[in-house]
Amino acid sequence: MDELMSGNSTIPNQKMKASAKKTLDPITNVYIWDMDETLILLKSLLNGTYAETFNGLKDVQKGVEIGKMWEKYILQVADDIFFYEQIENYNKPFLDALSQYDDGKDLSDYDFNHDGCSSPYDDLNKRKLAYRHRVIAHKYKQGLHNTFDQDMIKLWDDLYDMTDSYTDKWLSSARAFLEQCSDENKDSTPLAPANGVVDSIDAKSQNVNVLVTSGSLIPSLVKCLLFRLDNLITHGNVYSSWEVGKLQCFSWIKERFSGPNVRFCVIGDGWEECEAAQTMRWPFVKIDLRPGSSHRFPGLTLRTVGHYFSIVYGIPDAENDDE
C-alpha cells in the first residue's frame, strides 16, 4: 500500500513548512472529493457491493431498487432541466470551459430546442453549448426548490431519507462532514475560467470543498442537487475527469488555489485519484465501504483527516481536532 494512503509517509516538504511558519496568514485546506462511493452511494447500491459488505445483514435487492430509482431521477433531471440529452456527447471538465464563446446574449426568450446545437463542433456550436452551461450554472445556484414543485421535492426527499436509512446514515453523515470542512466564504470562490486556473483564492477562505468526479459533468451536477450537496460545493468547484483524467484536474486545482499556505487533501475510493494524489504529493484518504471502518460515513472525522495532513505537510492541525 502506498505511503500516502497508509499514513506512514515521511515525505519532506521543507519549503511548504518554512513558508507556513514565516507568515501569519491563515492556512487554507482544499478538500478534493470523489463523488460515487465517497460522498454518495450509487454504483455500490446498483451492483450490490455495498450490501454484500454486511455479510447478509442488508437486503441486496432493496439496495439495487433504491439505486435504480436514483438513476432514473438523475437522468430525468439531467435531460429535462440540464439539456443532457442535447449535449451528452460534448462533456467538458467544468462549466466555465467555454466561457470565451459566450457573448452574454439575453437568453430569456432563447429557444434551446430549435437552435440547431449539434456537430460539427465549431465556434458557433461552442457558443450554443456555452449558453447551456450558463443556464445550468444559474439553475444549480437557484437550487431544486426554485425549479420544481413541492410534489417532486417530496418525492426526492422521501428517496433521500429511504437511502439514508438503508445506508445507516451514510448520506447525511457525509453531508455533515462536508459542513465541517466548509467555510463561511465558500460562495466567494470564483468560477474557474477557460483554462481551469484562477490566480488565487479569497484571502478569508479557510476551507474549500472541490469535487472531481470520473462521471460526466452534467449528471454529476444533478447528483449534487439531488443529494443535497449544492450549497456545500459550488458549481464552479465541480470538475469532471471523464475526458482529461484526475491528474489534469488536480493540476488545474493546484494552479487555481495557489499560495504558500494552501494545503490539499484528496478523499475518495478509487485507484485513479490515489495515483494522482501520489503524483501531486498530496495526502490521500481512501474511503472504505466496510462496516466498522473509520474511513467511511459515518466514521470519518476531521481528526483522522488532520492526521493525513500532518504526515505530508508536517504542520500541527489544531483546526482539525475533534471538539
C-alpha positions as CSV (number, residue, x, y, z in Angstrom):
1,M,0.0,0.0,0.0
2,D,1.4,3.4,-0.9
3,E,2.7,5.6,1.8
4,L,0.2,8.4,1.2
5,M,-2.7,6.1,1.6
6,S,-1.4,4.2,4.6
7,G,-0.5,7.2,6.7
8,N,3.2,6.1,7.0
9,S,4.6,8.7,4.7
10,T,7.6,10.8,5.7
11,I,7.6,13.0,2.6
12,P,9.8,16.0,3.2
13,N,8.2,19.4,2.3
14,Q,10.6,21.8,3.9
15,K,9.6,24.7,1.5
16,M,6.0,24.4,2.5
17,K,6.9,24.2,6.2
18,A,9.1,27.2,6.0
19,S,6.7,29.4,4.1
20,A,3.9,28.5,6.5
21,K,6.0,29.5,9.5
22,K,7.0,32.8,8.0
23,T,3.5,34.1,7.5
24,L,0.6,34.8,9.8
25,D,-1.9,34.3,7.1
26,P,-4.4,31.5,7.9
27,I,-3.9,28.1,6.3
28,T,-6.4,27.2,3.6
29,N,-7.3,23.5,3.3
30,V,-8.6,22.4,-0.1
31,Y,-10.5,19.1,0.2
32,I,-10.8,17.4,-3.1
33,W,-13.6,14.8,-3.1
34,D,-14.6,11.9,-5.3
35,M,-18.3,11.5,-5.6
36,D,-19.6,7.9,-6.1
37,E,-18.9,5.6,-3.2
38,T,-17.5,8.6,-1.3
39,L,-19.9,11.5,-0.8
40,I,-22.8,9.4,-2.1
41,L,-23.6,5.7,-2.7
42,L,-24.9,4.7,-6.1
43,K,-22.8,2.2,-8.0
44,S,-22.4,0.1,-5.0
45,L,-26.1,0.0,-4.5
46,L,-26.8,-0.9,-8.1
47,N,-24.3,-3.7,-8.2
48,G,-24.9,-4.9,-4.7
49,T,-21.4,-4.5,-3.4
50,Y,-22.5,-2.1,-0.6
51,A,-24.9,-4.6,0.8
52,E,-22.5,-7.5,0.4
53,T,-20.0,-6.0,2.8
54,F,-22.6,-6.6,5.6
55,N,-22.5,-10.4,5.1
56,G,-26.2,-11.0,4.7
57,L,-27.4,-8.3,7.1
58,K,-28.6,-6.0,4.3
59,D,-31.2,-6.7,1.7
60,V,-29.2,-6.6,-1.6
61,Q,-32.3,-6.3,-3.8
62,K,-33.6,-3.4,-1.9
63,G,-30.3,-1.6,-2.4
64,V,-30.5,-2.3,-6.1
65,E,-34.0,-1.0,-6.3
66,I,-33.0,2.2,-4.5
67,G,-30.1,2.7,-6.8
68,K,-32.3,2.3,-9.9
69,M,-34.7,4.9,-8.6
70,W,-31.8,7.4,-8.1
71,E,-30.5,6.5,-11.6
72,K,-33.9,7.2,-13.1
73,Y,-34.4,10.6,-11.4
74,I,-30.8,11.7,-12.1
75,L,-31.2,11.1,-15.8
76,Q,-34.7,12.7,-15.8
77,V,-33.5,15.9,-14.3
78,A,-30.4,15.9,-16.4
79,D,-32.4,15.6,-19.6
80,D,-35.4,17.8,-18.7
81,I,-33.7,20.6,-17.0
82,F,-30.0,20.5,-17.8
83,F,-30.0,19.8,-21.6
84,Y,-28.2,16.5,-21.1
85,E,-29.9,14.7,-24.0
86,Q,-28.7,17.5,-26.3
87,I,-25.1,17.8,-25.0
88,E,-24.1,14.5,-23.6
89,N,-21.6,13.9,-26.4
90,Y,-19.9,17.2,-25.5
91,N,-18.7,16.7,-22.0
92,K,-16.5,19.4,-20.5
93,P,-14.3,19.3,-17.4
94,F,-16.1,22.2,-15.8
95,L,-19.0,24.5,-16.6
96,D,-16.9,27.6,-17.5
97,A,-14.7,25.7,-20.0
98,L,-16.4,27.5,-22.9
99,S,-16.9,30.9,-21.3
100,Q,-14.8,32.7,-24.0
101,Y,-17.5,31.7,-26.6
102,D,-20.4,33.2,-24.5
103,D,-21.2,36.6,-25.9
104,G,-23.6,37.4,-23.0
105,K,-26.7,37.2,-25.1
106,D,-30.0,37.6,-23.2
107,L,-31.4,34.0,-23.0
108,S,-34.8,34.7,-21.5
109,D,-36.5,34.1,-24.8
110,Y,-33.9,31.8,-26.4
111,D,-35.2,28.6,-28.0
112,F,-32.8,25.9,-26.9
113,N,-34.9,23.2,-28.6
114,H,-34.6,24.7,-32.1
115,D,-31.2,26.4,-32.2
116,G,-29.6,23.5,-34.0
117,C,-26.9,22.7,-31.5
118,S,-25.1,19.8,-33.0
119,S,-22.0,18.7,-34.9
120,P,-19.7,20.0,-36.3
121,Y,-18.1,21.2,-33.1
122,D,-17.2,24.6,-34.4
123,D,-17.2,28.1,-32.8
124,L,-21.0,28.6,-33.5
125,N,-21.9,25.4,-31.7
126,K,-19.5,26.1,-28.9
127,R,-21.4,29.3,-28.3
128,K,-24.6,27.4,-28.2
129,L,-23.1,25.0,-25.7
130,A,-21.7,27.9,-23.6
131,Y,-25.3,29.3,-23.4
132,R,-26.5,26.0,-22.0
133,H,-23.7,25.9,-19.5
134,R,-24.6,29.4,-18.3
135,V,-28.2,28.4,-17.8
136,I,-27.1,25.2,-16.0
137,A,-24.9,27.2,-13.6
138,H,-27.9,29.6,-12.9
139,K,-30.3,26.7,-12.2
140,Y,-27.7,25.0,-10.0
141,K,-27.3,28.2,-8.0
142,Q,-31.1,28.6,-7.7
143,G,-31.4,25.1,-6.3
144,L,-34.2,22.5,-6.6
145,H,-36.8,24.3,-4.6
146,N,-36.8,27.2,-7.1
147,T,-37.1,24.8,-10.1
148,F,-39.5,22.0,-9.1
149,D,-42.9,21.8,-7.5
150,Q,-43.5,20.5,-4.0
151,D,-44.6,17.1,-5.1
152,M,-41.3,16.4,-6.9
153,I,-39.3,17.8,-4.0
154,K,-41.2,15.5,-1.6
155,L,-40.5,12.5,-3.8
156,W,-36.8,13.2,-3.7
157,D,-36.8,13.9,0.0
158,D,-38.5,10.6,0.6
159,L,-36.0,8.8,-1.6
160,Y,-33.1,10.5,0.2
161,D,-34.5,9.6,3.6
162,M,-35.0,6.0,2.5
163,T,-31.5,5.7,1.2
164,D,-30.0,7.3,4.3
165,S,-31.9,4.8,6.4
166,Y,-30.8,1.9,4.3
167,T,-27.1,3.0,4.4
168,D,-27.1,3.7,8.1
169,K,-26.9,7.5,7.5
170,W,-24.1,7.5,5.0
171,L,-25.6,10.4,3.1
172,S,-26.4,12.6,6.0
173,S,-23.1,11.8,7.7
174,A,-21.1,12.7,4.5
175,R,-23.0,15.9,4.2
176,A,-22.4,16.8,7.9
177,F,-18.7,16.1,7.3
178,L,-18.7,18.5,4.3
179,E,-20.3,21.1,6.5
180,Q,-17.4,20.8,9.0
181,C,-14.9,21.1,6.1
182,S,-16.7,24.1,4.7
183,D,-16.0,27.8,5.2
184,E,-18.3,30.7,5.6
185,N,-16.8,32.3,2.5
186,K,-17.4,29.3,0.2
187,D,-19.6,31.4,-2.1
188,S,-16.8,33.8,-2.8
189,T,-14.7,31.2,-4.6
190,P,-14.7,32.2,-8.3
191,L,-15.8,30.1,-11.2
192,A,-12.8,28.5,-13.0
193,P,-12.1,30.3,-16.3
194,A,-11.5,28.5,-19.5
195,N,-8.0,27.2,-18.7
196,G,-9.1,26.0,-15.3
197,V,-6.8,28.5,-13.5
198,V,-7.6,31.3,-11.1
199,D,-4.7,33.5,-9.8
200,S,-5.6,33.0,-6.1
201,I,-8.4,32.2,-3.7
202,D,-10.1,34.6,-1.4
203,A,-7.8,35.5,1.4
204,K,-10.5,35.0,4.1
205,S,-11.2,31.4,3.0
206,Q,-10.1,28.7,5.4
207,N,-11.5,25.6,3.8
208,V,-12.8,24.8,0.3
209,N,-14.6,21.7,-0.9
210,V,-13.9,20.7,-4.6
211,L,-15.5,17.8,-6.4
212,V,-13.5,15.8,-9.0
213,T,-15.7,13.0,-10.4
214,S,-14.9,10.5,-13.1
215,G,-18.6,10.8,-14.2
216,S,-19.7,13.2,-16.9
217,L,-20.2,16.8,-15.8
218,I,-24.0,17.3,-16.2
219,P,-25.2,14.2,-14.3
220,S,-22.7,15.0,-11.6
221,L,-24.1,18.4,-11.1
222,V,-27.6,16.9,-10.9
223,K,-26.3,14.4,-8.3
224,C,-25.0,17.3,-6.2
225,L,-28.5,18.8,-6.3
226,L,-30.5,15.7,-5.5
227,F,-28.1,14.5,-2.8
228,R,-28.2,18.0,-1.1
229,L,-24.6,18.9,-1.7
230,D,-25.2,22.0,-3.9
231,N,-24.9,24.6,-1.0
232,L,-21.6,23.0,0.1
233,I,-20.0,22.5,-3.3
234,T,-20.5,25.4,-5.7
235,H,-21.0,24.8,-9.4
236,G,-17.6,26.3,-10.1
237,N,-16.0,23.7,-7.8
238,V,-17.3,20.7,-9.7
239,Y,-14.9,19.0,-12.2
240,S,-15.4,16.1,-14.5
241,S,-12.3,14.0,-15.2
242,W,-14.1,11.9,-17.8
243,E,-12.1,13.2,-20.7
244,V,-9.0,14.6,-19.2
245,G,-8.2,12.4,-16.2
246,K,-7.9,13.2,-12.5
247,L,-4.3,14.2,-12.6
248,Q,-5.1,17.0,-15.1
249,C,-8.0,18.2,-12.9
250,F,-5.7,18.1,-9.8
251,S,-3.1,20.2,-11.7
252,W,-5.7,22.8,-12.5
253,I,-6.9,22.9,-8.9
254,K,-3.3,23.3,-7.7
255,E,-2.8,26.3,-10.0
256,R,-6.2,27.7,-9.2
257,F,-5.7,27.7,-5.4
258,S,-2.1,28.9,-5.5
259,G,-0.5,30.2,-2.4
260,P,2.2,29.5,0.3
261,N,-0.3,28.4,2.9
262,V,-2.6,26.2,0.8
263,R,-2.8,22.5,1.6
264,F,-4.6,19.8,-0.4
265,C,-6.1,16.5,0.6
266,V,-7.8,14.0,-1.7
267,I,-10.6,11.9,-0.3
268,G,-12.0,9.0,-2.5
269,D,-12.3,5.3,-3.1
270,G,-10.6,4.7,-6.4
271,W,-7.1,4.0,-7.8
272,E,-7.0,6.9,-10.2
273,E,-7.4,9.6,-7.5
274,C,-5.0,7.7,-5.3
275,E,-2.3,7.7,-8.0
276,A,-3.0,11.3,-9.0
277,A,-2.7,12.4,-5.3
278,Q,0.6,10.5,-5.0
279,T,1.9,12.2,-8.1
280,M,0.9,15.6,-6.7
281,R,2.4,14.6,-3.3
282,W,-0.9,15.2,-1.6
283,P,-2.4,13.1,1.2
284,F,-5.0,10.6,0.1
285,V,-7.7,9.3,2.4
286,K,-9.2,6.1,1.0
287,I,-12.8,5.5,1.7
288,D,-13.8,2.0,2.8
289,L,-17.3,0.7,2.4
290,R,-16.9,-2.0,5.1
291,P,-18.9,-1.5,8.3
292,G,-16.9,-0.6,11.3
293,S,-14.2,1.2,9.3
294,S,-13.1,4.6,10.4
295,H,-12.7,5.6,6.7
296,R,-16.4,5.6,5.8
297,F,-19.5,7.5,6.6
298,P,-20.4,7.6,9.4
299,G,-16.9,7.2,10.8
300,L,-14.5,9.6,9.1
301,T,-13.6,12.5,11.4
302,L,-11.6,15.7,11.0
303,R,-9.1,14.3,13.4
304,T,-8.4,11.4,11.1
305,V,-8.1,13.7,8.0
306,G,-5.9,16.1,10.1
307,H,-3.6,13.1,10.7
308,Y,-3.0,12.8,6.9
309,F,-2.4,16.5,6.6
310,S,0.2,16.4,9.3
311,I,2.0,13.4,7.8
312,V,2.5,15.1,4.4
313,Y,2.8,18.8,5.5
314,G,4.3,18.3,8.9
315,I,2.2,21.1,10.4
316,P,0.1,20.5,13.6
317,D,-3.5,20.8,12.6
318,A,-5.4,22.1,15.7
319,E,-8.3,23.2,13.5
320,N,-9.0,19.6,12.5
321,D,-9.1,18.2,16.1
322,D,-12.4,16.9,17.3
323,E,-14.1,19.3,19.7
